[in-house]
Amino acid sequence: MEFAKSKAIASKLVWVAETGSTNSDLISAAITGGQDNWPDFSVYVTGFQTAGRGRDGRQWLAPAGSSLFVSVLLRPLAPIENLGWLPLLAGLAMSRAVAGRLTESAEAAQNAGRVGVKWPNDVLVAEKKISGVLSELLPDLSGVVVGSGLNLTLTREQLPVETATSLALLGDPAATAHAGGAIDAATLDDILSRYLSALRELVNDFNAFGGDAALAGLQNQVELGCVTLGQAVRVILPGGGEQWGTAKSIDGQGRIVIETSQGQTASIAAGDIVHLRHQ
Ligand code: BTN
């Protein structure tokens, strides 16, 4: 694979035909090779993951060639307490890449519906998941690996769950042409370059304001692109507890702010959200 467009954006881009997990590969490479060999915006991409990892210890598996599997190493100029913004920015960047592809085809644009981020880490199109983000801090705290999986050619039968979708199912012409099989190199490069360029722009702004997402205008952009806001939600908290309410906003640390039916607010840093209207 050549990846001419994507290589023009990444500092370094490594493609492997098959691997266990691009997040694991990039983390080990960054630990072993150090900052000089693995600078900010180093990218690892594959066509097939045999041990792909999702959030909360879940698996992320998809047929060979059916998806974009990409990990980006970021070395942000921001305090550690602000790094929770990075997966949100990655989700926003992916939602822009997906929306860009869909709006280029009249049929896909008509069928697609709203593209946006489901807090904290999913990209949805018309309430169906098309992409997920797994963000991991390097053990020496010198960077963050942000890994994304994007469903490209998967057919309905190949989807892991009914609540997922793919670019092919949404009518993207190139993905549809390869439905059920492997995407072609030019399309993969086009989609990857859209994602990398959107992410680079967002992360540049994040760094320029020392990780202050509000000052950088990123809090506002993420709120505008977040399909969770305004919805009645159930939040499944990491310890197993639950919080019910209406998602109101995203605060300065990237936490979601929920208002309960008693009018109390809670800011939540981590959890799985269920959009109740769409259950
Ligand atoms: C989720 O929704 O649970 C997050 C899924 C993240 C999957 C991507 S695919 C590329 C990178 N490598 C991995 O092993 N995981 C992430």
Residues whose N, C-alpha, C, O or C-beta is under 5 A from the ligand:
A	BS01	BTN	S21 T22 N23 A51 G52 R53 G54 R55 W60 F69 V70 G132 V133 L134 G147 S148 G149
